[in-house]
Amino acid sequence: MTADGVIYLAVYVDNVVIRHPRGQHHLADAEFIKPYGARYNIKILGEPNILLSIEITRDRDARTLTIKQGLYIEKIFKKFCSERTTRDFTVPVHQEGIDAFHGMQLGNEEDLLALGARNLLELLGSLLWATATHPEIDFYVSWLCQFMSVPKLEHYDAGLAILSYLHHAMDIGITYSASHPQLEAYCDASWGRQPRDFFGFSIFFGGASVSVSACAERIKIITLAMQEAELYGYAQAARALRFTQLLVEFLGHTVCLPSPIHTDSAAAVPFILRPGATARTHHYEKFLLFGREQCANGVSKPVWLAGTDLCADIFTKALDKTSFLRHRASLLGATRHRASLLGATRH
């Protein structure tokens, strides 16, 4: 589409980013900047390097783009963490605290009094925006958000621990590479956990997670088996993947179909590939069949992947340090970018 002289505008309040065909800046001048500037007072800032607290860095030789939020994280760290705080966490929740993190419960009036003037809601809101470039904390923040109605002091302390981790990792971000143009998804779900089962997924484009298409949420239905929970997560991933496919096509890129959706559920894959119902599956909600419908239409397809290699596992529970760092590298594109550099060197 850009080859035909189409320009695209991304607008947020009074911020506008313009995309135009390579080498045709005059189109943006003629079609938008001059007519719009004649009516409104605008300021041209040039190629974006920071937008909505997201820092943008491009390496044109390597054909990569990196986004991070170092300045924003530094700002909220100074706001919520005491100057006496010198310890940075290398993971959001340490190994010895995982069971306690999963066992958190709603508080009561006494807990609210103990929490005092500490603004948990503002802290969690700040952390939610940080997930734009740090999808690896999606589960931890989403888990804490369950307790916003009646929080405890331990919820606030857990939020500070996540912020301390972000401060430790504020210099890293998501790196997208033109060497990996394929669209794909990774999804996972938990079952049998209180207060509610979780699912999560991430859509990859450019070899890394598209942060706005990453998700870690509670499952909204009562699932009676692990397969049902996995199908719930798969259906939600298929919906997000389809939206992303249409968006990428709208922007003029070619999408190779079917796009793979990676899951570690050996029960979900045959269910999606083979039509029909069994005594165990005839009660499933209709929307759980969305992934099967997309597979039948050649839009997406399930691909089994071992749980140790499935980066979406990071969206369903708190992980040990080794697993967390491995899946974080996959989400942020570090694994594939490093592999691309090695391949180029060997070539």
N, C-alpha and C positions, 0 to 999 in steps of 0.2 A: 504494500500500500504506500509506503514511503517513496518507492520508486516512481509513483504517479504524482508526487508533489503534495502529499497529505502531511499536515502538521498536527501534532497532538498536544493538548494542554492538560496538565495536572494541576488542579486548583485546590488550595486549602485556605479559606478565609481571604487574606490579602497576599498570599504567596502563590506564585504561578511558575511552573516549570514548563518550558517549551521544548518539544522534540521535533526536529525537522530532518529531512533527508541529508545524508552526508554531503558536505560541500555546497549546500543550498540554503545558507543562512538568510539569503535575500527573501526567501519565501516567508519566513517568520516575520521579517520586517514588513513586507508588503501586505500579508494576510492578517496579521494580528497587531504587531507592535505599533505601527503608524496609525491605523484607524482607532485602536483602543487608546493609544496615547493622546490622540486628539480630543478625547472625551474625558479622560481621567489622568491624574498626575501619577505617573509611574516612574520607577527607577530601575534601570537595567544593571544587574549585578554581575553579569557574565556567567561562565560555567559554574554550576552549583558546587560548592564544597562543604556547605552545611545547610541543612533544611530541617526545621522542626526538631532541632537538637541532634539530628543525625548527621554525622560527619561522613563525607563522601570522598573517597580517594580512587583515582583511576590510574592504572598502569597501561598505557596504550601499547607499549612494546609487548608486554605479556598478555594483553587483551583481557585484563581482569578489572573488577570493580569491587572495592571493599567499603562496607559501611560499619560504623561503630559509634558509640556514644560516650566517649571518655570524658568530655567536658561536662556533660549532663550528669554522669555518675559521680564525678568529683563534687558537683554542686549539691546533690542530694545527700551524699555521704557527709559533707560538712554540716548539712542542716540537721540530720537525724542522729549522727554519731558524735559522741563526746570527743573533745580534743584529746582526752586521756586514752581513747581507744587506739591502740597501736597494732593490734593483732589482725591480720587479714586471713580470711578463711579460704582454703584452696578448693573447697566444695561447699554448696549451700548447707548441707547437713552432714556432720561427721558420722563415721561408722557407728560409734557408740550411742549416737542420738537418734538413729533411724527408727527404732521401735517406738520411742517416745514421740517422735514427730508423727508417725502413723496413728498413734493412740490419742491424739489431741481430741478434746471434746468442747462443747459449748460451755460458757461460763454462766455465772449468776450475778445478782446484784452486788454481792461482796467482791466478786472479781472485777466488776466495773469500778468500784471504789478503789481497789488496789491499783488498777490501771491508771487512775487519776487523769491528769491532763495530757497524757501521751496520746498523740493523734495517730492511732493505728490505721484509720481509713486513708489518711493522707499518705502515710508510708506505703500502704499497699497500692494506692493509685500511682505513686511514683515508680514502684517496682513494675507495675503493669506496663507502663510506657517503656521501661528498659527492656522488656521482652522483644521489642522491635528489632534489636540487634543481638539479643541473648535469649533465643528460644529455649535454651537448655534449662532455664529457670521457670518455664511455663507451669510445670506440675507443682512446684513448691509454692509459687504465688497463688495459683488456682486453689490449692489445698487450703491455704490460710484464708482465702476469701470466703470459704464456707462458714467461717466463725465471726464474720464482721458484725452480725446482729447482736451477739452477746459475747464479746471477746474476753480473753484472759491475758494476764501479764506475759504468760509463756508464748502467746501468739505474737505479741509485740517483740519479744526477745528473738523469736524465730525469724521475724521479718528483718531485724537488725543483722542477724547472721547472714541472711541472703544478701543484704546490702553490702556487708563486709566482703562476701565472696565477689560481688560485682566490682568492688573497689580493687580487689586483687586482680580481676580479669578485665579491667576497663580498657586496656590497650589492645585487646583482641576484638575482632568483629567478624562479620560474615563476608566471605570472599567469593564472588561469582566469576566464572571463567567462560569465555566464548568457546573454549574447547569442549564444553559439556552442554550442548544445547538441548539434550533430551529432557522431556517432562516425565517425572515419575513420582510415586508416592510411597510412604512408609507408614504403617498403622499398627496399633497394638491396643490391647485392653486388659484390665485386671478383673478378677472375679472373686467374690467372697470377702471383700475388704470392707470394713466399717470406717466412717459412717455411710459410704456409698462407693460402688465400683467406679473406676475411672477408665477413660479411653483417651487416646491421643493419636495424632497423625501429623505429618508434615509433607508438603509438596516441594519437590526439588526442581529447580530450573537453574541452569548455569553451574551445576555441580554442587549446589548448596541449598539450604532451606530458604524458601520464600517466607519470611517471618510472618506476614499477614495471613498466610495459609497454614500456619502451624497452630496446633490446638491441643490443650490438655483440659478436659472437662469431666464432670460427673456424668455417668450414664443416666439418662432421664427415665428409663423404664426398669422394671424389676426383671432381671434376667435369671432364668432358671438353670442355665448351664453355661460353661465357659464358651462353647461354640456360639451361643446367642450373644454373649458379650462381644466376642471377636467380630461377629457379623455386624453388630451395631457400629463398632469402630470402623469397619471396612466400608459400610454404607456411607458414613459421614465423610470418609476420605474420598470415596468415589464422587460424591457431590462436589467437594472442594476441588478435586482434580478436574472435573468437567468444567467448572467455572473458569479455572485457570487456563485450560485448553482454549476455551472460547476467547478469553482475554488476550492470550498470546497470538492467536490467529487474527484477532482484530487489529493488533499492533503490527501485523504484516509478516509474522514469522510462520514457518512451516512446522506443523506438529505431526510427528510420526505416530500413527495409531496401529495397534492399541498401546496405550501407555501402561507400563507395569505398576501394579500396586503390591508392594512387598508386605507380607504378613508371616508370622511364625506359627499360625494356626493350621495344623495338619487337617483339622476337621472342617475349617471354613473353606479351604481351597476346593475340595471336591464338591461341596455344596454349591459353590458359585459356578463351577464348570458344568455340573449336571443338573438339568431342570427336574422338577418334581418335588414332592414332599414325602416325608416319612412320618411314622407315629411320633417321633421325637420333634419334628420340625413343623408339623401342620399348624401349630398355634402361633407361629412367629408373626410379628407385626409386618404389614405389607411393605413398609419402607425398608425393612431389612433385606428385601429382594432387589433393592435398587442396584447394588453391585452386580448381581446376576444379570439384570437387564442391560447394564452398560457393557458387560462382558459379551452378551449375546449380540449386541449391536456393534461390536468391534471397537468400542471406545476405550476400554481398559481391560486388563486381564490380571488375575491373581498370580503372584509369584511367591513361592514359599522360600523363606529365608530363616536360617537358624536364629534363635532368640539372642544368642551372644553377638550376632552381627546386625541385629535389627535396632537401628538408632531410635525408633519410636518407643522403645522400652523406657527411655528417659522421661516419657510423658505420663507414665502410669504409676510410678512409685519412686521413692528415694533410693538412690543406688549407692553402692560402695564406690570409693574414689577411682579405682581402676576402670570400672565400667562407665562411670560418669564421664571421665576424661576422654575415653575412647569414643563414646557416642557424641560428645560435644564436638570433637574434631570432625566427625562426619557431618553434623548439622551445619557447622560453620564453614564447611568446604575445605578445611585444612588438609584432610586426607587426600582428596582428589587433586587438589592443587599441587601438593607435594609430589604425588605420583606423576602428574603431567610434567613437572619440572625434571624429574628423574628420567622420564621417557624421552624428553627433548634432549637431555644431556647424552643419553646413551645413543640416541639416533645420530 
